[in-house]
Amino acid sequence: MIEKKVGIFFFVENEILMDAVPVANGEPYGDAIQYSSHYEFWESLVPRTITEREFKARAYDAHPRGRVVYFPKKKKFCIYHDACLKSNAELSKVVENFGLKDMDAEFANDEHYKCAGCNPYFLD
């Protein structure tokens, strides 16, 4: 059985970069369990691949991103994401990489997550 995870993700050239842990190792945040920080992940990442180098060459919030959160009382996962992540291929990668196939998960655009392409005020 694949472990269900919580954490953050980015999409760089259709490749997913993520920082996640099993739900049991997540951090309580109100009624939810979550993990990690987009900025801290970007800041601490030592690039080893071309995609990671491309990721680090821009501001942490330049690429589409999101977060997977678990709500234990509802027994439900929520995948918060940048509005430009709307294709089945991208969202399916999130579901697969976080072990959420056959789970009760909902998707929600989050105004907090706006990449350089979505944010008209973005300065690189």
C-alpha positions as CSV (number, residue, x, y, z in Angstrom):
1,M,0.0,0.0,0.0
2,I,1.3,3.4,-0.9
3,E,1.6,5.9,2.0
4,K,-0.6,9.0,1.8
5,K,1.5,12.2,2.0
6,V,1.1,15.8,2.8
7,G,3.4,18.6,1.6
8,I,4.2,21.0,-1.1
9,F,4.8,20.8,-4.8
10,F,6.0,22.9,-7.8
11,F,5.8,22.3,-11.5
12,V,8.8,23.2,-13.6
13,E,8.6,22.4,-17.3
14,N,5.8,19.8,-16.6
15,E,8.0,18.1,-14.0
16,I,6.9,17.9,-10.4
17,L,9.2,18.9,-7.6
18,M,7.9,18.2,-4.1
19,D,8.7,18.0,-0.4
20,A,6.4,15.6,1.4
21,V,6.1,13.3,4.3
22,P,3.6,10.6,5.3
23,V,0.5,12.1,6.9
24,A,1.5,10.7,10.3
25,N,4.7,12.8,10.2
26,G,2.9,16.0,9.1
27,E,2.6,19.2,11.1
28,P,-0.8,20.1,12.7
29,Y,-2.1,23.4,11.5
30,G,-5.6,24.3,12.8
31,D,-7.9,21.5,11.8
32,A,-5.4,20.3,9.2
33,I,-2.2,18.4,8.8
34,Q,0.3,19.9,6.4
35,Y,4.1,19.9,5.8
36,S,6.8,22.2,4.6
37,S,7.2,25.7,3.3
38,H,7.6,26.6,-0.4
39,Y,10.2,29.3,0.3
40,E,12.2,27.1,2.7
41,F,12.2,24.3,0.2
42,W,13.4,26.6,-2.5
43,E,16.0,28.2,-0.3
44,S,17.5,24.9,1.0
45,L,17.5,23.0,-2.3
46,V,20.9,22.2,-3.7
47,P,20.2,21.7,-7.5
48,R,21.3,18.3,-8.8
49,T,19.3,18.2,-12.1
50,I,18.6,20.5,-15.0
51,T,15.0,21.0,-13.7
52,E,16.2,21.9,-10.2
53,R,18.7,24.4,-11.6
54,E,16.0,26.0,-13.7
55,F,13.8,26.1,-10.6
56,K,16.5,27.8,-8.5
57,A,17.3,30.3,-11.3
58,R,14.1,32.2,-10.6
59,A,12.3,33.4,-7.5
60,Y,10.6,30.6,-5.4
61,D,7.1,31.7,-6.4
62,A,7.8,32.0,-10.2
63,H,6.7,28.5,-11.0
64,P,3.2,27.0,-10.5
65,R,2.8,25.5,-7.1
66,G,0.5,24.1,-4.5
67,R,0.0,22.2,-1.3
68,V,-1.6,18.9,-0.2
69,V,-3.3,19.1,3.2
70,Y,-5.2,16.4,5.2
71,F,-8.2,17.1,7.3
72,P,-8.5,14.2,9.8
73,K,-12.0,15.1,11.1
74,K,-13.4,14.9,7.6
75,K,-11.0,12.2,6.5
76,K,-10.3,14.2,3.4
77,F,-7.4,15.5,1.4
78,C,-7.4,18.9,-0.2
79,I,-5.0,19.8,-3.0
80,Y,-4.6,23.6,-3.1
81,H,-3.0,24.7,-6.4
82,D,-2.2,27.6,-8.7
83,A,-5.1,28.3,-11.1
84,C,-2.9,27.6,-14.1
85,L,-2.5,23.9,-13.0
86,K,-5.7,22.6,-14.5
87,S,-4.8,19.8,-16.8
88,N,-5.6,16.3,-15.9
89,A,-1.9,15.4,-16.5
90,E,-0.6,17.8,-14.0
91,L,-3.2,17.2,-11.3
92,S,-2.8,13.4,-11.8
93,K,0.9,13.7,-11.1
94,V,0.1,15.3,-7.8
95,V,-2.4,12.6,-6.9
96,E,0.0,9.9,-7.9
97,N,3.1,11.3,-6.2
98,F,1.2,12.0,-2.9
99,G,-0.3,8.5,-2.9
100,L,-3.9,9.7,-3.2
101,K,-5.3,7.4,-5.9
102,D,-8.7,6.1,-4.8
103,M,-8.8,8.7,-1.9
104,D,-11.5,11.3,-1.1
105,A,-9.6,14.4,-2.3
106,E,-10.8,17.7,-3.6
107,F,-9.0,20.3,-5.7
108,A,-9.1,24.0,-4.9
109,N,-7.6,27.0,-6.6
110,D,-5.9,29.1,-4.0
111,E,-5.3,32.8,-4.6
112,H,-2.2,32.5,-2.5
113,Y,-0.5,30.4,-5.2
114,K,0.0,32.5,-8.3
115,C,3.1,31.9,-10.5
116,A,4.8,34.5,-12.7
117,G,2.4,33.6,-15.5
118,C,-0.8,34.2,-13.3
119,N,0.3,37.1,-11.2
120,P,0.2,40.4,-13.2
121,Y,2.2,42.1,-10.4
122,F,5.0,39.5,-10.4
123,L,8.5,40.9,-10.5
124,D,11.3,38.5,-11.4
